[in-house]
Amino acid sequence: MQRWLKMSKYFPEYSVDTIVYTPENPSYPILDKSLESDIAPQIQVLKHKILEPQTFSKKTNKTQAGFIEPKGGIVASLIKFTRANLMFPDARFLWIRPSIKFLSKYLENNSVDWIISTGPPHSTHLIARALKRRFGIKWMADFRDPWTDIDYFHHLPFLKMVKNRHISAEQSVLKEADLVTVVSREMWRKYRDYNPNTHIIYNGYDGDLSQANTVSNKFSLVHVGSVNSDRNPSFFWQTLSSLGEEIDGFMEDLELFFVGEISQQVLDDVRAAGLEDQFSHKGYIPHNQISSIQSQAQVLVLLLNDVPASKGIVTGKVFEYFQAQRPILAIGPKGGDLDQLLEETQAGSLVDFDDSKALDKKIRELYLEFKANSVIASNSKNVAKFHRRNLAGEVVNLLKQRN
């Protein structure tokens, strides 16, 4: 995970020795070799084999965390039911017991000051909890996403007893950990009721802040990241279509560029709105190429999932958008964590779900500035605190305070 790849990269600067435990033979939907350059040479890496559902099938299961579509046929429904009720707490559950055994042997002969688990997958927390109980080592549980409030949790057809088991396990992890870290204020507000030693450590960006030297000469709206059905803003496509009918030259200037996995529903809505000629899409692009794409955008589009827990969603990409120093147009809940971050940094603005009137107004403003100045200005401030080096320092300080 980039959060801990980058965090561990900077730990040596704070005199922290780091040991990383990771699967030896994992099944990942995407591999990005460009990120290997960020692995700190001082890090010791432990690996152990993992059994996953994909291990038993020659076909690749494309269902992945954060990209579970709510619709599907009988086979899809059966897969969801199996995933929800027979794999606890997630598809990596077969790694729990072997990992506890493997790491127990390691810890019998090697001393560590802290165990840090990061989820999802939340099976990692159950491994750490068992080691904490056995050895009494201090434990930090890091939640990159919530457990039972994660966006796709409400799509899974849980039996009541299994859902209650998730709730109980989540609360157990929170209560037994010596320290809990989360990525948003909303998560902090909920989790601190179970553990007062809960702190926010945001995701961040790495490298220098970009300088806008080669911004597109089109009215380019760029989105980086997957877009599933929950994240598909139908009113966004319709608003752009309406503006194209009303404003001369708008469609000729408009360019929509999306990077990452996209739901078929999104493509269907784009086609229905008559935006096929303006829309271009590429699959996953290596992370080291993303920065230049983002810095060339006139506007960076950020879409949140329209789910009950949306106010607590702060996607990792927003901080790399900060790094690009291009204006951000977000669609999400007003008053949520993302809305507050954009206001604090003045890096962009947020339009509430399905607020067509506000979206129309904002896109008009951006387009008028583009026509007047060729490059839309970015006025962001106070984003340097989100550099990965600074965030790693925050983690180290928390660990030292709890020693």
C-alpha positions as a Markdown table, in Angstrom:
| # | Residue | x | y | z |
|---|---|---|---|---|
| 1 | Met | 0.0 | 0.0 | 0.0 |
| 2 | Gln | 1.4 | 3.4 | -0.9 |
| 3 | Arg | 0.5 | 4.8 | 2.5 |
| 4 | Trp | 3.0 | 2.5 | 4.2 |
| 5 | Leu | 5.4 | 2.2 | 1.4 |
| 6 | Lys | 6.0 | 5.9 | 1.6 |
| 7 | Met | 5.8 | 6.0 | 5.4 |
| 8 | Ser | 8.5 | 3.3 | 5.8 |
| 9 | Lys | 10.6 | 5.2 | 3.2 |
| 10 | Tyr | 11.0 | 8.1 | 5.6 |
| 11 | Phe | 11.2 | 6.2 | 8.9 |
| 12 | Pro | 15.0 | 5.8 | 8.7 |
| 13 | Glu | 15.3 | 9.6 | 8.8 |
| 14 | Tyr | 13.6 | 9.4 | 12.2 |
| 15 | Ser | 16.0 | 6.6 | 13.4 |
| 16 | Val | 13.2 | 4.0 | 13.2 |
| 17 | Asp | 14.2 | 0.5 | 12.1 |
| 18 | Thr | 11.4 | -1.1 | 10.1 |
| 19 | Ile | 10.4 | -4.7 | 9.4 |
| 20 | Val | 7.7 | -5.3 | 6.9 |
| 21 | Tyr | 5.7 | -8.5 | 6.8 |
| 22 | Thr | 4.0 | -9.2 | 3.4 |
| 23 | Pro | 2.6 | -12.1 | 1.4 |
| 24 | Glu | 5.2 | -14.1 | -0.6 |
| 25 | Asn | 2.8 | -15.1 | -3.4 |
| 26 | Pro | 0.0 | -12.5 | -3.4 |
| 27 | Ser | -2.8 | -12.2 | -6.0 |
| 28 | Tyr | -3.2 | -8.5 | -7.0 |
| 29 | Pro | -5.4 | -7.1 | -9.8 |
| 30 | Ile | -2.6 | -4.6 | -10.6 |
| 31 | Leu | 1.2 | -4.6 | -10.1 |
| 32 | Asp | 3.1 | -1.3 | -10.4 |
| 33 | Lys | 6.9 | -2.0 | -10.7 |
| 34 | Ser | 7.6 | 1.7 | -10.7 |
| 35 | Leu | 6.9 | 1.9 | -7.0 |
| 36 | Glu | 9.7 | -0.5 | -6.2 |
| 37 | Ser | 12.1 | 2.5 | -6.2 |
| 38 | Asp | 10.5 | 3.8 | -3.1 |
| 39 | Ile | 11.4 | 0.8 | -1.0 |
| 40 | Ala | 14.0 | 2.0 | 1.6 |
| 41 | Pro | 17.1 | -0.2 | 1.4 |
| 42 | Gln | 17.3 | -0.3 | 5.2 |
| 43 | Ile | 14.0 | -2.2 | 5.5 |
| 44 | Gln | 13.9 | -5.8 | 6.4 |
| 45 | Val | 11.2 | -7.7 | 4.6 |
| 46 | Leu | 9.6 | -10.9 | 5.9 |
| 47 | Lys | 7.4 | -13.0 | 3.6 |
| 48 | His | 5.1 | -15.9 | 4.0 |
| 49 | Lys | 2.9 | -17.8 | 1.5 |
| 50 | Ile | -0.8 | -16.9 | 1.3 |
| 51 | Leu | -3.8 | -18.9 | 0.1 |
| 52 | Glu | -6.4 | -16.8 | -1.5 |
| 53 | Pro | -9.7 | -17.6 | -3.4 |
| 54 | Gln | -7.9 | -17.0 | -6.7 |
| 55 | Thr | -5.4 | -19.7 | -5.8 |
| 56 | Phe | -8.1 | -22.3 | -6.4 |
| 57 | Ser | -9.4 | -21.0 | -9.7 |
| 58 | Lys | -7.6 | -20.5 | -13.1 |
| 59 | Lys | -9.9 | -17.6 | -13.8 |
| 60 | Thr | -9.1 | -14.2 | -12.4 |
| 61 | Asn | -11.6 | -12.8 | -10.0 |
| 62 | Lys | -11.9 | -9.2 | -10.9 |
| 63 | Thr | -14.0 | -8.2 | -7.9 |
| 64 | Gln | -11.8 | -6.2 | -5.6 |
| 65 | Ala | -12.2 | -4.0 | -2.6 |
| 66 | Gly | -13.8 | -0.8 | -3.6 |
| 67 | Phe | -15.0 | -2.1 | -6.9 |
| 68 | Ile | -17.9 | -4.4 | -6.1 |
| 69 | Glu | -20.8 | -3.6 | -8.4 |
| 70 | Pro | -24.3 | -3.7 | -6.8 |
| 71 | Lys | -25.9 | -5.5 | -9.8 |
| 72 | Gly | -25.2 | -8.9 | -11.4 |
| 73 | Gly | -26.5 | -12.3 | -12.3 |
| 74 | Ile | -26.9 | -15.5 | -10.2 |
| 75 | Val | -23.2 | -16.3 | -10.3 |
| 76 | Ala | -22.3 | -12.8 | -9.2 |
| 77 | Ser | -24.8 | -13.0 | -6.4 |
| 78 | Leu | -23.4 | -16.3 | -5.3 |
| 79 | Ile | -19.9 | -14.9 | -5.3 |
| 80 | Lys | -21.0 | -12.0 | -3.1 |
| 81 | Phe | -22.8 | -14.2 | -0.7 |
| 82 | Thr | -19.8 | -16.5 | -0.3 |
| 83 | Arg | -17.5 | -13.5 | 0.0 |
| 84 | Ala | -19.7 | -12.0 | 2.7 |
| 85 | Asn | -20.5 | -15.0 | 4.8 |
| 86 | Leu | -17.8 | -17.6 | 4.4 |
| 87 | Met | -14.6 | -15.4 | 4.2 |
| 88 | Phe | -14.2 | -13.6 | 7.5 |
| 89 | Pro | -13.2 | -10.9 | 7.8 |
| 90 | Asp | -12.2 | -10.8 | 4.1 |
| 91 | Ala | -10.7 | -12.8 | 1.2 |
| 92 | Arg | -7.3 | -12.9 | 2.9 |
| 93 | Phe | -8.7 | -14.9 | 5.9 |
| 94 | Leu | -6.6 | -18.0 | 5.1 |
| 95 | Trp | -3.4 | -16.0 | 5.8 |
| 96 | Ile | -4.4 | -15.3 | 9.5 |
| 97 | Arg | -3.4 | -18.5 | 11.3 |
| 98 | Pro | -0.2 | -19.2 | 9.3 |
| 99 | Ser | 0.9 | -15.6 | 9.8 |
| 100 | Ile | 0.3 | -15.8 | 13.6 |
| 101 | Lys | 2.4 | -19.0 | 13.7 |
| 102 | Phe | 5.2 | -17.6 | 11.5 |
| 103 | Leu | 5.5 | -14.3 | 13.2 |
| 104 | Ser | 5.3 | -15.9 | 16.7 |
| 105 | Lys | 8.4 | -17.9 | 15.9 |
| 106 | Tyr | 10.1 | -14.7 | 14.6 |
| 107 | Leu | 9.2 | -12.7 | 17.8 |
| 108 | Glu | 10.4 | -15.5 | 20.1 |
| 109 | Asn | 13.9 | -14.7 | 18.7 |
| 110 | Asn | 13.7 | -11.1 | 17.8 |
| 111 | Ser | 12.6 | -8.0 | 19.8 |
| 112 | Val | 10.4 | -5.3 | 18.4 |
| 113 | Asp | 8.9 | -2.2 | 20.1 |
| 114 | Trp | 5.7 | -1.9 | 18.1 |
| 115 | Ile | 3.5 | -3.9 | 15.8 |
| 116 | Ile | 1.6 | -1.9 | 13.2 |
| 117 | Ser | -1.3 | -3.4 | 11.2 |
| 118 | Thr | -2.9 | -1.6 | 8.4 |
| 119 | Gly | -6.3 | -2.4 | 6.8 |
| 120 | Pro | -8.1 | -3.2 | 4.7 |
| 121 | Pro | -7.8 | -6.1 | 4.4 |
| 122 | His | -8.8 | -6.2 | 8.1 |
| 123 | Ser | -7.4 | -9.7 | 8.5 |
| 124 | Thr | -4.1 | -8.0 | 9.1 |
| 125 | His | -5.6 | -6.5 | 12.4 |
| 126 | Leu | -6.6 | -10.0 | 13.6 |
| 127 | Ile | -3.0 | -11.2 | 13.0 |
| 128 | Ala | -1.7 | -8.2 | 15.0 |
| 129 | Arg | -4.3 | -8.7 | 17.8 |
| 130 | Ala | -3.2 | -12.3 | 18.3 |
| 131 | Leu | 0.4 | -11.3 | 18.6 |
| 132 | Lys | -0.4 | -8.5 | 21.0 |
| 133 | Arg | -2.3 | -10.9 | 23.2 |
| 134 | Arg | 0.5 | -13.4 | 23.2 |
| 135 | Phe | 3.6 | -11.2 | 23.5 |
| 136 | Gly | 2.2 | -8.0 | 25.0 |
| 137 | Ile | 3.9 | -5.9 | 22.4 |
| 138 | Lys | 2.5 | -2.4 | 21.8 |
| 139 | Trp | 0.2 | -2.4 | 18.8 |
| 140 | Met | -1.0 | 0.4 | 16.5 |
| 141 | Ala | -4.0 | -0.4 | 14.3 |
| 142 | Asp | -4.1 | 1.8 | 11.2 |
| 143 | Phe | -7.4 | 2.1 | 9.3 |
| 144 | Arg | -6.9 | 3.4 | 5.7 |
| 145 | Asp | -10.6 | 2.8 | 5.3 |
| 146 | Pro | -13.2 | 2.0 | 8.0 |
| 147 | Trp | -14.3 | -1.6 | 8.6 |
| 148 | Thr | -18.1 | -1.8 | 8.7 |
| 149 | Asp | -18.5 | 1.7 | 7.3 |
| 150 | Ile | -16.5 | 1.1 | 4.1 |
| 151 | Asp | -18.3 | 2.1 | 0.9 |
| 152 | Tyr | -18.9 | -1.5 | -0.4 |
| 153 | Phe | -19.9 | -3.0 | 3.0 |
| 154 | His | -23.6 | -2.2 | 2.4 |
| 155 | His | -23.5 | -4.1 | -0.9 |
| 156 | Leu | -22.6 | -7.4 | 0.7 |
| 157 | Pro | -25.5 | -9.8 | 1.6 |
| 158 | Phe | -24.4 | -10.5 | 5.2 |
| 159 | Leu | -26.3 | -13.0 | 7.4 |
| 160 | Lys | -27.2 | -11.1 | 10.6 |
| 161 | Met | -24.8 | -13.2 | 12.7 |
| 162 | Val | -21.9 | -12.6 | 10.3 |
| 163 | Lys | -22.6 | -8.8 | 10.2 |
| 164 | Asn | -22.6 | -8.8 | 14.0 |
| 165 | Arg | -19.4 | -10.7 | 14.0 |
| 166 | His | -17.8 | -7.9 | 11.9 |
| 167 | Ile | -19.1 | -5.3 | 14.3 |
| 168 | Ser | -17.7 | -7.2 | 17.3 |
| 169 | Ala | -14.3 | -7.8 | 15.7 |
| 170 | Glu | -14.0 | -4.1 | 14.7 |
| 171 | Gln | -14.7 | -3.0 | 18.2 |
| 172 | Ser | -12.3 | -5.5 | 19.7 |
| 173 | Val | -9.5 | -4.3 | 17.5 |
| 174 | Leu | -10.2 | -0.7 | 18.4 |
| 175 | Lys | -10.4 | -1.4 | 22.1 |
| 176 | Glu | -7.3 | -3.6 | 22.4 |
| 177 | Ala | -4.9 | -1.6 | 20.2 |
| 178 | Asp | -2.6 | 0.8 | 22.1 |
| 179 | Leu | -3.0 | 3.3 | 19.4 |
| 180 | Val | -5.4 | 3.7 | 16.5 |
| 181 | Thr | -4.7 | 5.9 | 13.4 |
| 182 | Val | -7.3 | 6.9 | 10.8 |
| 183 | Val | -7.4 | 9.0 | 7.6 |
| 184 | Ser | -10.4 | 11.3 | 8.2 |
| 185 | Arg | -12.1 | 13.3 | 10.9 |
| 186 | Glu | -15.3 | 11.4 | 10.5 |
| 187 | Met | -13.5 | 8.1 | 11.3 |
| 188 | Trp | -11.8 | 9.7 | 14.2 |
| 189 | Arg | -15.1 | 10.9 | 15.7 |
| 190 | Lys | -16.5 | 7.4 | 15.5 |
| 191 | Tyr | -13.5 | 5.4 | 16.6 |
| 192 | Arg | -12.4 | 7.6 | 19.5 |
| 193 | Asp | -15.5 | 6.3 | 21.4 |
| 194 | Tyr | -13.8 | 2.9 | 21.5 |
| 195 | Asn | -10.3 | 4.1 | 21.9 |
| 196 | Pro | -9.4 | 7.6 | 23.1 |
| 197 | Asn | -5.9 | 7.1 | 21.7 |
| 198 | Thr | -7.2 | 7.5 | 18.1 |
| 199 | His | -5.4 | 10.0 | 15.9 |
| 200 | Ile | -5.7 | 11.3 | 12.3 |
| 201 | Ile | -2.8 | 10.6 | 10.0 |
| 202 | Tyr | -3.9 | 11.8 | 6.6 |
| 203 | Asn | -2.6 | 10.3 | 3.4 |
| 204 | Gly | -0.3 | 12.5 | 1.5 |
| 205 | Tyr | 1.9 | 13.2 | -1.5 |
| 206 | Asp | 5.6 | 12.5 | -2.2 |
| 207 | Gly | 8.1 | 14.6 | -4.1 |
| 208 | Asp | 8.0 | 18.3 | -4.9 |
| 209 | Leu | 4.9 | 20.5 | -5.6 |
| 210 | Ser | 4.3 | 20.7 | -9.3 |
| 211 | Gln | 4.7 | 23.9 | -11.3 |
| 212 | Ala | 2.1 | 24.4 | -14.0 |
| 213 | Asn | 4.3 | 24.9 | -17.1 |
| 214 | Thr | 2.5 | 22.8 | -19.7 |
| 215 | Val | -1.2 | 22.9 | -18.9 |
| 216 | Ser | -3.5 | 21.6 | -21.6 |
| 217 | Asn | -4.8 | 24.1 | -24.2 |
| 218 | Lys | -8.2 | 22.4 | -24.0 |
| 219 | Phe | -10.8 | 22.7 | -21.2 |
| 220 | Ser | -9.5 | 19.5 | -19.8 |
| 221 | Leu | -11.3 | 17.8 | -16.9 |
| 222 | Val | -9.1 | 14.9 | -15.6 |
| 223 | His | -9.9 | 12.2 | -13.2 |
| 224 | Val | -7.5 | 9.6 | -11.8 |
| 225 | Gly | -8.8 | 6.5 | -10.2 |
| 226 | Ser | -11.5 | 3.8 | -10.5 |
| 227 | Val | -15.1 | 4.8 | -11.0 |
| 228 | Asn | -17.7 | 2.2 | -10.0 |
| 229 | Ser | -21.5 | 2.6 | -10.0 |
| 230 | Asp | -21.5 | 4.3 | -6.6 |
| 231 | Arg | -19.0 | 6.9 | -7.9 |
| 232 | Asn | -20.8 | 7.5 | -11.1 |
| 233 | Pro | -22.2 | 11.1 | -11.2 |
| 234 | Ser | -24.9 | 10.8 | -13.8 |
| 235 | Phe | -25.9 | 14.5 | -13.3 |
| 236 | Phe | -22.3 | 15.5 | -14.1 |
| 237 | Trp | -22.5 | 14.1 | -17.6 |
| 238 | Gln | -25.9 | 15.6 | -18.1 |
| 239 | Thr | -24.7 | 19.0 | -16.9 |
| 240 | Leu | -21.8 | 19.0 | -19.3 |
| 241 | Ser | -24.2 | 18.0 | -22.1 |
| 242 | Ser | -26.6 | 20.8 | -21.4 |
| 243 | Leu | -23.7 | 23.4 | -21.2 |
| 244 | Gly | -22.6 | 22.1 | -24.6 |
| 245 | Glu | -26.0 | 22.8 | -26.1 |
| 246 | Glu | -26.1 | 26.3 | -24.6 |
| 247 | Ile | -22.6 | 27.7 | -24.9 |
| 248 | Asp | -21.0 | 28.1 | -28.4 |
| 249 | Gly | -17.7 | 26.3 | -28.6 |
| 250 | Phe | -18.0 | 24.5 | -25.3 |
| 251 | Met | -17.9 | 21.0 | -26.8 |
| 252 | Glu | -15.0 | 21.9 | -29.1 |
| 253 | Asp | -13.0 | 23.0 | -26.0 |
| 254 | Leu | -14.1 | 20.3 | -23.6 |
| 255 | Glu | -11.8 | 17.3 | -23.0 |
| 256 | Leu | -12.6 | 14.5 | -20.5 |
| 257 | Phe | -9.7 | 12.3 | -19.6 |
| 258 | Phe | -10.2 | 9.4 | -17.1 |
| 259 | Val | -7.5 | 7.1 | -15.9 |
| 260 | Gly | -8.3 | 3.8 | -14.2 |
| 261 | Glu | -10.9 | 1.1 | -14.1 |
| 262 | Ile | -14.4 | 2.3 | -15.1 |
| 263 | Ser | -17.8 | 0.7 | -14.7 |
| 264 | Gln | -19.8 | -0.1 | -17.8 |
| 265 | Gln | -22.6 | 2.1 | -16.4 |
| 266 | Val | -20.3 | 5.1 | -16.5 |
| 267 | Leu | -19.5 | 4.5 | -20.2 |
| 268 | Asp | -23.2 | 4.0 | -20.9 |
| 269 | Asp | -24.0 | 7.3 | -19.3 |
| 270 | Val | -21.2 | 9.2 | -21.1 |
| 271 | Arg | -22.6 | 7.8 | -24.4 |
| 272 | Ala | -26.2 | 8.7 | -23.5 |
| 273 | Ala | -25.1 | 12.3 | -22.7 |
| 274 | Gly | -23.5 | 12.6 | -26.2 |
| 275 | Leu | -20.0 | 13.0 | -24.7 |
| 276 | Glu | -18.2 | 10.2 | -26.6 |
| 277 | Asp | -16.1 | 12.5 | -28.7 |
| 278 | Gln | -14.9 | 14.4 | -25.7 |
| 279 | Phe | -14.3 | 11.4 | -23.5 |
| 280 | Ser | -11.1 | 9.4 | -23.5 |
| 281 | His | -10.1 | 6.6 | -21.1 |
| 282 | Lys | -7.0 | 4.7 | -20.2 |
| 283 | Gly | -6.6 | 1.8 | -17.8 |
| 284 | Tyr | -4.1 | 1.8 | -15.0 |
| 285 | Ile | -1.0 | 3.9 | -15.6 |
| 286 | Pro | 2.2 | 3.5 | -13.6 |
| 287 | His | 2.3 | 5.8 | -10.6 |
| 288 | Asn | 5.4 | 7.6 | -11.7 |
| 289 | Gln | 3.6 | 8.8 | -14.8 |
| 290 | Ile | 0.5 | 10.1 | -13.0 |
| 291 | Ser | 2.1 | 13.4 | -11.7 |
| 292 | Ser | 2.7 | 14.8 | -15.2 |
| 293 | Ile | -0.9 | 13.9 | -16.3 |
| 294 | Gln | -2.4 | 15.6 | -13.3 |
| 295 | Ser | -0.2 | 18.8 | -13.6 |
| 296 | Gln | -1.4 | 19.3 | -17.2 |
| 297 | Ala | -5.1 | 19.3 | -16.3 |
| 298 | Gln | -7.1 | 22.5 | -16.3 |
| 299 | Val | -9.3 | 20.9 | -13.7 |
| 300 | Leu | -8.9 | 17.8 | -11.6 |
| 301 | Val | -12.1 | 16.0 | -11.0 |
| 302 | Leu | -12.6 | 14.1 | -7.7 |
| 303 | Leu | -15.6 | 11.8 | -7.3 |
| 304 | Leu | -16.7 | 10.3 | -4.0 |
| 305 | Asn | -19.0 | 7.3 | -3.6 |
| 306 | Asp | -22.6 | 8.2 | -2.8 |
| 307 | Val | -22.9 | 5.9 | 0.2 |
| 308 | Pro | -24.1 | 6.4 | 3.8 |
| 309 | Ala | -20.5 | 6.9 | 5.1 |
| 310 | Ser | -19.5 | 9.4 | 2.4 |
| 311 | Lys | -18.8 | 12.3 | 4.8 |
| 312 | Gly | -15.8 | 10.4 | 6.1 |
| 313 | Ile | -14.3 | 9.5 | 2.8 |
| 314 | Val | -11.0 | 11.3 | 2.0 |
| 315 | Thr | -9.5 | 9.5 | -1.0 |
| 316 | Gly | -5.7 | 9.2 | -1.2 |
| 317 | Lys | -5.7 | 10.8 | -4.6 |
| 318 | Val | -6.8 | 14.2 | -3.2 |
| 319 | Phe | -3.4 | 14.7 | -1.7 |
| 320 | Glu | -1.7 | 14.0 | -5.0 |
| 321 | Tyr | -4.1 | 16.4 | -6.6 |
| 322 | Phe | -2.8 | 18.9 | -4.0 |
| 323 | Gln | 0.7 | 18.2 | -5.2 |
| 324 | Ala | -0.3 | 18.9 | -8.8 |
| 325 | Gln | -1.5 | 22.4 | -7.8 |
| 326 | Arg | -4.3 | 22.4 | -10.3 |
| 327 | Pro | -7.9 | 23.4 | -9.3 |
| 328 | Ile | -10.0 | 20.6 | -7.9 |
| 329 | Leu | -13.7 | 20.1 | -8.7 |
| 330 | Ala | -15.1 | 17.5 | -6.3 |
| 331 | Ile | -18.5 | 15.8 | -6.1 |
| 332 | Gly | -19.4 | 14.6 | -2.6 |
| 333 | Pro | -21.3 | 15.5 | 0.6 |
| 334 | Lys | -21.3 | 19.1 | 1.7 |
| 335 | Gly | -19.9 | 19.4 | 5.2 |
| 336 | Gly | -17.9 | 16.2 | 5.0 |
| 337 | Asp | -14.1 | 15.8 | 5.5 |
| 338 | Leu | -13.2 | 16.4 | 1.9 |
| 339 | Asp | -15.3 | 19.6 | 1.8 |
| 340 | Gln | -13.5 | 20.9 | 4.9 |
| 341 | Leu | -10.0 | 20.0 | 3.5 |
| 342 | Leu | -10.7 | 21.8 | 0.2 |
| 343 | Glu | -11.9 | 24.8 | 2.2 |
| 344 | Glu | -8.8 | 24.8 | 4.4 |
| 345 | Thr | -6.4 | 24.5 | 1.5 |
| 346 | Gln | -8.4 | 26.6 | -1.0 |
| 347 | Ala | -7.4 | 23.9 | -3.5 |
| 348 | Gly | -10.8 | 23.7 | -5.1 |
| 349 | Ser | -14.5 | 23.4 | -4.4 |
| 350 | Leu | -17.1 | 20.7 | -3.7 |
| 351 | Val | -20.5 | 20.2 | -5.2 |
| 352 | Asp | -23.1 | 18.1 | -3.4 |
| 353 | Phe | -24.4 | 14.9 | -4.9 |
| 354 | Asp | -27.1 | 15.6 | -7.6 |
| 355 | Asp | -26.9 | 19.4 | -7.1 |
| 356 | Ser | -27.1 | 20.2 | -10.8 |
| 357 | Lys | -27.6 | 23.9 | -10.3 |
| 358 | Ala | -24.4 | 24.3 | -8.2 |
| 359 | Leu | -22.5 | 22.1 | -10.6 |
| 360 | Asp | -23.7 | 24.1 | -13.6 |
| 361 | Lys | -22.6 | 27.4 | -11.9 |
| 362 | Lys | -19.2 | 26.1 | -11.0 |
| 363 | Ile | -18.3 | 24.7 | -14.4 |
| 364 | Arg | -19.5 | 27.9 | -16.0 |
| 365 | Glu | -17.1 | 29.8 | -13.8 |
| 366 | Leu | -14.2 | 27.6 | -14.6 |
| 367 | Tyr | -14.9 | 27.7 | -18.3 |
| 368 | Leu | -15.1 | 31.5 | -18.4 |
| 369 | Glu | -11.8 | 31.7 | -16.6 |
| 370 | Phe | -10.3 | 29.2 | -19.1 |
| 371 | Lys | -11.6 | 31.3 | -22.0 |
| 372 | Ala | -10.3 | 34.5 | -20.5 |
| 373 | Asn | -6.8 | 33.4 | -19.3 |
| 374 | Ser | -6.1 | 30.1 | -21.1 |
| 375 | Val | -5.0 | 28.6 | -17.8 |
| 376 | Ile | -7.3 | 28.3 | -14.8 |
| 377 | Ala | -5.4 | 29.7 | -11.7 |
| 378 | Ser | -4.7 | 27.5 | -8.7 |
| 379 | Asn | -4.7 | 29.3 | -5.3 |
| 380 | Ser | -4.0 | 26.4 | -3.0 |
| 381 | Lys | -2.2 | 27.0 | 0.3 |
| 382 | Asn | -1.0 | 25.0 | 3.4 |
| 383 | Val | -0.6 | 21.8 | 1.5 |
| 384 | Ala | 3.1 | 21.2 | 2.4 |
| 385 | Lys | 2.0 | 19.6 | 5.7 |
| 386 | Phe | 0.7 | 16.7 | 3.7 |
| 387 | His | 4.1 | 15.7 | 2.4 |
| 388 | Arg | 4.8 | 12.0 | 3.2 |
| 389 | Arg | 8.0 | 12.9 | 5.2 |
| 390 | Asn | 6.0 | 15.1 | 7.5 |
| 391 | Leu | 3.3 | 12.5 | 8.0 |
| 392 | Ala | 5.9 | 9.9 | 8.8 |
| 393 | Gly | 7.2 | 12.2 | 11.5 |
| 394 | Glu | 3.7 | 12.5 | 13.0 |
| 395 | Val | 3.5 | 8.7 | 13.2 |
| 396 | Val | 6.9 | 8.5 | 14.9 |
| 397 | Asn | 5.9 | 11.1 | 17.5 |
| 398 | Leu | 2.8 | 9.2 | 18.3 |
| 399 | Leu | 4.8 | 6.0 | 18.8 |
| 400 | Lys | 7.3 | 7.7 | 21.1 |
| 401 | Gln | 4.6 | 9.3 | 23.2 |
| 402 | Arg | 3.0 | 5.9 | 23.8 |
| 403 | Asn | 6.3 | 4.1 | 24.7 |
